[in-house]
């Protein structure tokens, strides 16, 4: 077997899945070096792969393709490995081996899913991402984290159940489990679409994200932000490109989180809402379905993983050093954590799509595609959402964490490994923004687009300027919602409040019905015992001594009846 054949016999995610098993056996610098080596080896392995389908087998007449390599899968594979490397650096100070094992197996499962060529293999990795990622939430070891983790696990496993049900029905309809373009054409593909939508945090299916991510460990949130929802974006792009319903779903996703993020006090939860907002841009691009829109979706997913990780890393560093991430309890931290504040500003500029930062060169493709394909209302919503995300993530996050009223908190700067990870992510955000054609050159379709035209730059700068002006006016006039100690519930009220109330009401009804049945059974049993006692008790008719003649008469009657019956038979 040649080196090339050997490389093509190993699915990319297996490098992390198998490698994670040795982590508990290592200690100190040796473990750190090993953790850093795994994503590097995985990325080198990925670069060596050529397009095509490999590791194919047949199981119960099902054609299984464990490894399918094409340009879309490669791009997601590249960014997943880069995110794993940066996140591993950020987590090097963590001593508990199980967190590293959970993170690596989670990342490996997501990468394995990206290269799955059939729905069965996709389902296996889909569920494995759910089972492994939940330990990054449980690792916080608080009652809130445990409850949020259980809710997260139920939702993610439920998504997998829908995917499996859709796959079975799809096989019965088509006699195939190939994972290609599906479209909403049958109940089977509709179930698969909903499964992808749950993982992508569609409106009303989204609050597992805001519920669970802020409760994860400091490092676990960084891993979570990179893989779960972007795997769903990949799956939608693969299976449902051009599905117009996604245009309106995506537009809704970009707009509604803005209002919740503005009033949210937990800054990691604000970032979770802005994650929803950014997913909306990607989903809109998938719905438009043109080459430019899909290029925009994929490039925005690439950029988003980096700048969102950078923002979560900066807020994680604050939480690690100060012990709180509530906006009402922070402020003035730029004095103690100047490097963290600087990197946070880079992430804020990137997510806000400032020119020369990564968000600008990817988001512009999607907005332009919406305008060119006649989605005027969608285009307006995307512009509004762009201003909104600058409002709550571009300004609110760094302002309330580092520059608002001085909270009096003084602490050390973030650990060195955290600063190195943030520096790498920040450099990539700026590098992609300054040299966009490096990213454009690996996109699946040819790119004939220049982001740095006077029209694009001036339009975006005007949008950002007016958004900043609105924020300043609202703050100065006291109209901007203050940072209050509170818990903000939106649609998760359905399962965090209404759900327990409904279950409690049902249980009370069941308990009442059980009581009635129990009382009724007691009454019937008492009547039965009384009846038996009346007939068979000491004073009952059956317990009395009967005369011999009467007994003989009854015997004769029974014998006669038996003889008559025998005669006729």
N, C-alpha and C positions, 0 to 999 in steps of 0.2 A: 504494500500500500504506500503510495507516494504521500509527501507532506500535504499536498493539496487535497488529496482524497481523504486523508485523516482529518484535516480541518473541516471539510464539508460533512463529515460524519458526526460532528459534535454540534448540537444546537447551541447558539450563543449564550443563552441564559444558563446553561449547565456549568459554565466556568464559575459563576457565582454560587449556584445552588450546591455544587459539589464542594467547592472551596470553603463554603461557610462551615462545613462539618469539622474542619480542623481548627477553627478559631478558639474553641474552649481549651485546646491542648497547649496553646502558646501563651506567653507572658511578656510583659514589658515591651522593649523596643522591637524584639523579634515579632511580636504580634502586630505592632504598628506597621512594620515594614511589610508583613504579609497582607494586612488589610489594604494597604496602598497598592500592592502588587496585583491583587485580583482584578480590579477594574481596568488596570493598564493592560494586563494579559488579555482580558476579554475584549477590549477595544482593538488590540492588535489582531486578535483572531477574527474579529468582525471585518476589519479592513481587508483581510486576505480572502474573504468570501466573494464568489462570483454569482451573478444573478442566475436563478434557476430553482428547481425543486429538488430537495435531497431528503435523505432519511425517510423514505416512503415504505409503507407496509400495508397489508390488508388484514383487517381484524373483523371477523364475522361479516364478510362481504363489504365492509366499510373501507374506503380508500383513505388511509391516514397519511398526512404529509406534515411531519414534525418540523421540518425546516424548509421554508420557502423564502427566497431572497429576491427582493426587487428594490427599486429606488425608495419607495415610500417606507418600507420596513427598515432599510438601511439608515435613513435619516433619523427615524425614531430610535433606532438602536444606538446610533452615535450619541445623541443627546442623553439617552438614558445612561449610557456608560460614563459620559462626562459628568452628569449629575451625581452618579454613584461615587465617582472619584472625589468630587468636591465635598459631598456630604460625609464621606468617610474621613476626610481631613478634619472637617468640622467636629466629628464625633470622637476623635482620637483620645480625648481626655476621659471618655467614659470607661469605667473599669469593669462593668458588668458584661460578661461575654454574651449573655443571652440577647442583649440589645443589638450587638453587632451581628449575631447570627440571624436574628429576625430581620434586620435591615437588609442584609445581603441576600437572604432567600426571597424577601419581598421584591427587591430590585431584579433578581434573577428570574423570578416568576413573570414579572412585567415584560422583561426582554424576551423570554420564551414565548409569551402570548403574541408579541408583535410579529414573530417569525412563524407563527402557526399557519399552516396552509389549509386546515380544515376546522370545522366547528367543534369537533370532539376535542382535539388538542387545545383549541382556544378555551373551551370550557374547563379543562383540567387546570390550565395556568390561571384562568380567570378566578377560580375558586381558591387556588393556592395563594394568589395575591391577597385575598380576603383573610385567610387563616393566618398568614404570616404577619400582615400589617397590623392586625389588632393588638399584637404584643407590644408594638411601639406606643400604643395608648395605655394598655395595662401597665407598662413599665413606669408610668408616673406614680403608681402605687397610692392612689387616693380614692376615696369612695366615689367622687365625681368621675374620675377617670374610668373606674370599673364600670359604672352605669353607662357612661358614654360609649365605652368600648363594646359593651354588650349590645347596645342599640345599633352601633356601627356594624357589628358582626351580623346581626339579624338582617339588616338592609343589604349588606354585601352578599351574604349567602342567598338571600331572596333573589337578588339579581342573577346569580348563577343558576338558581332553580328555573327562572324564566328562560334563561338562555338554553338550558338543557331541554326544557319542554318544547321550545321553539325548534331546536335542532332535531328532535325526534319527529315532530310533525313535518318539518321540512324534508327529512329523509323519506318519510312516507309519501310525500307529494312528488318528490323529484328523483328519489333513489340516489341521492348524492348528499354529502356533507361538506362539499368544498366551500371554503370561505372566500367568496368573491363578492361582486356587486349583488345585493339582494333586493333592495327596494321594498316598499310596503305593498305587496301584491297578494298576500294571503294571510290567514291567521297565524301561520308559523313565522313568517318574516315580521309580522306585527309584534309578536311576543319577543323576538330577538331585538327588535327596535326598542321596545320598552326596557329590556334588560340593559342595553347600552345606555339608554336615557337615565336609568337609575344611577349607574356608575358615573355618568357625565353630570349628574346633579341638575337635571331639568327642573323647571319651576314646579313647586309643590312636591318634588321628589328630592329636593336639594339639601334639606336641613341636617341630614346626617353629616354633611361636611362642616357646617358651622358648629355643630354639636360636638363632634369628635376631635377635629384637628387642634383646637385650642387646649384640649385636655391631654394631648400626647406629651411625651417627654420633650425637653428642649431640642434634642437632636432628632427625635422621631418625627416631629412636625415637618422638618426640612425634607426628610425622605418622603413623607406622605404627600407633600405638595408637588412632588415631581412625577409620581407614577400613576396613581389610581385614575384620576380624571383624564390625564393625557392618554392613557391606554384606551379609555372610552372614546376620546376624540379620534384616535387612530382607527378604532373599530368602526365608528360612524363614517369616517372618510373612506374606508375600504368598502363598506357594505351599503351606504346610503347616500353617496354623493349625488347631488342634484335633486334630492327630495325637498320640494318647496316648503313643506311644513316646517322644516328645520330653519328656514329663514326667519319665520315669525317666532319660533321657539327661541332661537338665538337672540333675536332683537329684544325679546322680553327678558332674557337672562342678562343682557347688558344693562338694562335700565333699573329693574326693581331692587337689586342689592344696594344701589346707591343710597336709597332712603334709609335702609336699615343700618348701613355702615356709618352714616352721619351721626346717628344717635347711640351707637355702640360704644361702650366704655373699655372693653377688653380689646387691646390693640391687635392681638393675634386673631381674634374673632373678626375684627375689621378687615384684616388681610384675607381671612377666609371668605368674607363677602366679596372682596375685590377679585378673588380667584373665580368666583361665580361670574362676575362681570366680564372677566377676560375670556372665560370659556364661551361666553355668549358670542364674542367676536368670531371664535373658531367655528362654532356651530353654524353661525350665519354664513360663513364662507363655504362650509360643506353644503349647506342648503342651496346656495347660488350655483355651485357645482361646475363653474367654468374653470379653465386651466389657471387663470390668474387668481380666482378665488381659492382654489385648492392650494396653489402655491402660497397664498397668503395665510391660509389656515395652518399649513405645515410649518412655515417659517415663523409664524406667531407662536405656535406650540414650542418650537425650538427656543425662541427668545424668552417666552414666558417662563419656562422651566428655570432659566438662569436668573432672571430678575426677581421672580417670586421666591426662589430659594434664597437669594440675597436679602430680601426683606424679612423673610422668616428667620434667617440667621441673625440679622441685626436685632430683631425683637427677642429672639432666643437668648442672645448674649445679655440683653438687658434683664430678662427674667432670671438668667443664671447668676448675675452679679447682684441684682437688687432684691430679687425674690417676689416681685410683682410685675404685672404687665398691664395694670389698670391705668388708663389715661388720667384719671382723677388723682392718682397717687404718684405720678411721675412729673418730670419737668426739670430742666437745668442740667441734664446729664451730659451735655456736650463738654462740660468742664471736667468730668471724670472719664468719659469715654469718647474722646474726640475722633479716634479712628473709626469706631463703630458708627458714630454719627455721620461721618463722611461717606462710608460705604452705604449707609441707609439712604442718604441723599442720592447716591448714584442709582440705587434700586428704585427710588421714588421717581427720578427723572426718566428712567427706562420704562416703568409701567405707565407713566403719563405721556409717553411718546414724544419727549423732547427731541428735536433734531440733534443728530450725532449720538443718539442712544438707541439701543436695539429695538425698543418698542415702536419707534417711529418708522423704521424701514419695513417692518412686518405688518403692522396695523394698516399702513397706507395702502397695501395691496388689497386688503379686504374692503376698505371703505371705497376705494376706486372701483373695485369690481361691482359693488352695490350700485354706485352711481351710473356706471356704464351699462348695466343690465336693467335699468329702469326701476329699481327699487328705491324710489324717492323717499317714501316714508321711512323705510329701513335706514336709508342714508342719514336722514335727520336724527333718527334714534341713536345711531352709532356716533354721530357728532356729539349729541347730548351725553351719551355714556362716556365718551372720551373726556369731556369736561368734568363729568362727575367723578371718574376714577382719579383724576388729578386732584379733585377737591378732597376726597377722603383718604387716598393712599399716597398721592404725591405731596400733599401738604399736611394733612391731619397726623399721619403716622410720625414723620420726623418732628413736627411742631410740638405735639403734646408729649412725645417721649424725651426730646432733647432741648427744646427751646422755649417752651411755655413757662408759666410761673415756676420759679425755683422751688422745688419740693424739699430742698435741703438734704437730699440723699447724696452721699459721696461714697464712691466705690472704686475698685480697681478697674482698669481697662480689661476688655475681654481676654481670655487666654490666647496664647500665641497661635495655637492651631486654629482657633476660630477666626482670628484676624487673617491668617493665611488663606483660609477657605473663602472668606468674604472678599479678599483682595483678588483672588483668581476669578470669582464670579463677576466682580465689578469690572475687571479688565476685559473679560469676554463681552459684557454688556456694552462697554465703550467701543471695543474692537469691532463688533458686529455693526454697531451704529455708524462708525466711521468708514468701514470697508464692507458695505452690505453685499457686494458681489461675491465675497467668499462664501456666504450663506446661499445666495441666489444660485451659485454655480452647481450646488448639489441637490437643488430642488427637482422634483420629478418631471416638470415641464419646463421648456425654454422660457426664460424671463426676458421680456422686452419692456422694462419698466425702469424709470429713473425717479427715485424718491426725492432727490434733492433738486427739484425745480422751484423757481420762485413762488409759483402758485401753491405748491404743497407746503413749503416751509412757512410762508407768510400766513396761510390759512391756519396752520397748526399753532403758530406762535400767537396769533390773535385769539384763538380759542383758549389757549392756556393763560394768556394775559387777562382776559375777562373773567375766567374762572378764579384766578388768584385775586383779582380785584373784588369779586363777590365774596370770597372767603374773608378778606381783610375788612370789608365793610360790615359783614355779619358779626365778626369778632369784636370790632370796635363799638358797634351799636348794641352788643349784648343779645342779638337775635339768634346767633349760632347756638345750637343746643349744647348746654354745658355737659362736661364729663361727670356723670353721676354714678354712684355705686348702685348698679342695678343689673338685672338679668333680662336680656332682650329676647323675647320669644316671637317668632313669626309662625310659619307653617308647622314647625316642630311642636307647637301647642297641641296639634292633633294627636300626637303619640306620647307627648310628655305630660299633658294635662287631660285632654279629652279621652285618650286611650285608657289610662288608669281609672277615670271616672266611669267610663262605659263598662269596663271589665268588672269594676266593683259593683255596679248596678246589676249586671247579669248574674254575678255570684250571689248577690243578695236575693234575687228572684229565685235562683236555683235552690238556695238554702231554704227560702220560704216554701217552695214547692216540695222540697224534701221533707220539711217539717209536717206539711199537710199530709203527705203520703205516709209518713211515719205514724202520725196520729190516727189516720184512717185505718192503717194496717193494725194498729193496736186495738181499735174498736172492733174490727172484724174478727180478730183473733179472740178477743174477750167473748164476743157473741158465740163463736164456735165452741169455745171451752164451756160456756154456760149451757149450750145446747147438748153437748156431750154429757155434761154433768147431770142434766135433767133426765136424760134417757139411760145413762149407764152408771150414774152415781148410786150411792147406797139406797136412796129413795126412788131411783129411776125405775121405769117400767121394765127395762131389760135386766135389771139386777134382781127382780123379784123371783120367788120360787113358783114355777108354773105347775099346775096339776098334771099327773101322768097321762090322763086321758086326752087332755088338750094337746100334749106333745105328740102323742100317737096319731091324733087326727091330722096334725100338720104334716107329719111324715107321710101319711097315706096320701094327702093331697099332692105333695111334691112328687111322690112316686108315680101317681096317676098322670100328672102333667108330663113327666119324663117319658112314660110309655106312649102317650099320645103323640108326642113330638117324634119319638123314634119311629112310630108307624108311618107317619107322613114323610119322613126323610127317606 
